[in-house]
């Protein structure tokens, strides 16, 4: 099986594993958060079945159930954003929930088989995956690191503010590039990668020492290291390919960037913050 053929598994992993871990790590956070937790089992079943079923009317018909869940997540993000008192780390978490709705919309587009502009067949699925990982989970992890950095009172705080800002705007800029604004596609990917990698470096330098428990520290260290590798690969792919330099092909990008990003950065990071929370 090629890396592109295995892409639906990445979406299943996000729905089945990453979303509930993120919900547990962030906590209910009000009525919309409690609604998300209550609705998740039904929405997840629909999302997974829609993903694994062959392209059909049935797959297209049940995908909107997952979209509805992600729209509630976006509402939850809005309520968090209005109550964050201007704290950028809390805004990161709120924006993550809002971006999930864009991922849900792309799931529906992918499963419906609707032709979107002149995109290749795999682009809607790749975009859906992008917003479940880079759009949803990554800003949440960046927000968790920011909480620790603020509490530490570190002199590196201005660096975090700049990096977190890139993580907040990065997924939207990448989406514009995917949508056809080709001039910003490579810079957008570089912006998102730079912000994510910078926060990962800050985590290694100043956050890990504040985390108690060997397991949580190891998981968060692996997450930060994997983020740096994944973002380096993303930058190489985004910047080199438009210049005609064969730094890394799409299949290898999906295989290696996807593995480091999904299993290393996102999964280990979510596990680490869940262990840290207990």
N, C-alpha and C positions, 0 to 999 in steps of 0.2 A: 504494500500500500504506500503510495506517495504521500508526502507531507500535505499537499493540497487536498488529497482525497480524505485525509484524516481530520480535516478542519472541523467538521461537525462535532467531533469529540471534544474539542476545545470549548465549544459553546455549551455542550452538555456539562462539562466540568465546571464552567462558570456558574451555570444555573443550579447544579446539584450540590456543589461544594463551596464555591467562593461566596455566593450571595448569602447563604445562611451563616457562614462564618463572619461575614461583614456585619450582618444584622446583630449577631450575638456580641461582637466586639464593640459596636457603637451603642448598644442598648436601645430600649424602646423609644425614649425621647419624645413622649407625648402621644396623643391619640392616633395620629397618622402612623407613628412607629408601631404602635400596638396592632393597628389594622394590617400593616405589612406582615408582621409576624404571624397573625392569624390567617391571612390570605395566602401566605407563601406555599404551603403544601399543595393546594389545588393548582395554583399558578405554575408551580415547578413541574408538576405532572404534565400539565398542558404544554409547557415550554419544551420539555424533554421529548414528549411524543411528537410534537410538531417538528422537532429537529431530526429525530431518527427515522420517522416515516418517509417513504419515498415521496417525491414531489407529487402532490395530488390535491384535490379539492378538500379532503379531510385535513391534511397538514396545514393548508392555508386557513381553514375554518377555525382551527383551535389555536393558531398562533396569536390572535388578538387577545386571548386570555392572559398570556404572558405580557403583552403590551399593556393591558389594563393594570397589571401589577406594577409595571415600571412607571406608569403614569402616577400611581399612588406614591411610588418612591420619589418621583419628582416633586410632588406636592409636599411630601415629608421634607425634602431638601429645602424647599422654599420656606417652610415654617422654621426650620433650623437656621436658615440664613437671616431671617428677620429677627431671630433671638440671639444672634451670636455676638452682639455688642461690639462689632467691628474687629473681632479677633480673626486674623487671617487663617489660623489653623482650623478654627471651627468652620470658616467659610469653605475651606478645602473639603471638609467632610460633607457639607451641605451640597456643594457643587457636584461631588461624586454621585450623590443620590439623584440629582437632576440629570446628569449625563446618562444615567441608566435608561431613562425613557427614550433617548435617541437610539440606544442599542436595541430596545424593544421594538421601535419603529422599523429598524433595518431587518430585524428578524421577520417581521410581517412582510416586508418587501421581498426578502429572499424566498420565503416559503410560498408567496403568492405567484412567483415567477414573472412578476411585472418587469418589463424591460425598463431599466433606469438609465436614461441618456444613452451613451454608447459604452457603458461599462462592460468589462468582461464578466463572464458568468460567476466567477468566484468573488468579485468585488463586494456585492451586498453582504455575503457571509463574513468576509474579512472585516468589513466595517462594523457589523454587528458585534463581532468578537472584540474589535478594538475598543468599542464603547463599554463592553462588559469588564474589560481588564484595565486599559489605560484611562478610560473615562470614569468608571465607577470605583474600582478597588484602589487604584493608585492614588487618587487624591485623598481617599480615606486614610491610607497608610501614611501619606505625607502629613495629614492633619494630626495623626497620633504622634508622629515624631515632633511636630511643632509644639504639642502640649508639653512634652518633656523638655524641649529646648527653652520654652518660656519659663517653665518652673525652675530650670537650672540657672536662669539669669545670665546665660552665656553671652560673651561679646560677639559670638557668631550669629546672633539673632538677625542682624540686617541681611546677612547672606541667605538665611532661611527665608526671609520675607521675599527677597528677589526670586529665589528658586521656586518657592511655593506659588508665586504669581505666574511663573511660566507654566507650572503644572495646571493651574486653573484655566489659563487661556489656550494651552497647547492642544488639547483634544478638539476644541472648536476650530482652531486653525487647520489642523490636520483634516478635519471633515470638509472644510472649504476646499482644500487641495484635492481631496477625493472627488468632490462635487464638480471639479472642472477648472478651478482657479490654479492652473498649473504653476504659475510663477511663485506661489507661496508654499507649494507642496514640500519641497526640500527644506526651506527655512523653517516651516512649521514643525516638521519631524525633528529637526535639530533643536529647536526651542524646547519642545516637550522632552526630548532625551536629555538635554542639558539640565533642565530643572529637576528631573527625576534623579539623575545621577548625582547632582549636587546635594540633594537632600539625603541620598544614600551615604555619601561621604560624611555629611554632618552627623548622621546616625552612628556611623562607625567611630567618629571622633568624639562625640559628646553625649550621645543618647545611651549607648550600650552600658556605660559605666553606671547609669542610674537604674538599670533594670536588674531586679533581684531574681535569682533563680537561674541555674545553669542552663536548663532546657530553653527557657525564654530567650536568654542571651544568645545561645547558639543559633536558634531559629532566626532571630532578628539579624544576626551577623551574616548568616547565609543569604537571607533576603536582600540585605544591602549589597553584598558582593555580587549576587546574581543580577540585581538591578543595574549595576555598573556595566556588567558584561552585556546584558540585553540592550541597554541604551547605546553602547558603543556600536553594536551590530546594526541597530536601527539607524544610527547616524551614517555609518558606512554605506548602507543600502540607499538611504534617501539622497545623500549628497553625491555619491560616486556614480550611480546609474544614470542620472540625467546628463552627466558629463561623458557618458560612453565608457566609463571604467568598470570593468567586470569585477568589482570587489566581492560581491556576494549575490547570488541569484535568488529569485523569488522562492523556489523550493527550499533552498538552504536557509533563507531568511525565516520562512515559516517554521522549519524544523528547529533551528538553533535559537533564534530570537524567541520563538514561541515557547520553547521548553524552558529557557532561562527565565522568561517573563512570567509564564503561568505557574510553573512548579517551584521555581526558585524564589523569585521576587514576591509574587502575589500569594501563593499558597503558604510558603514558609512565613511570610510576613503576617498573614492573618492568623496562622497557628500561634506564632510568637506573641502577638498582642492578646489573643484569647487566653493563652497560658498566663501572660502578665496580668490579665484582668482578674483571674481566679484567686 
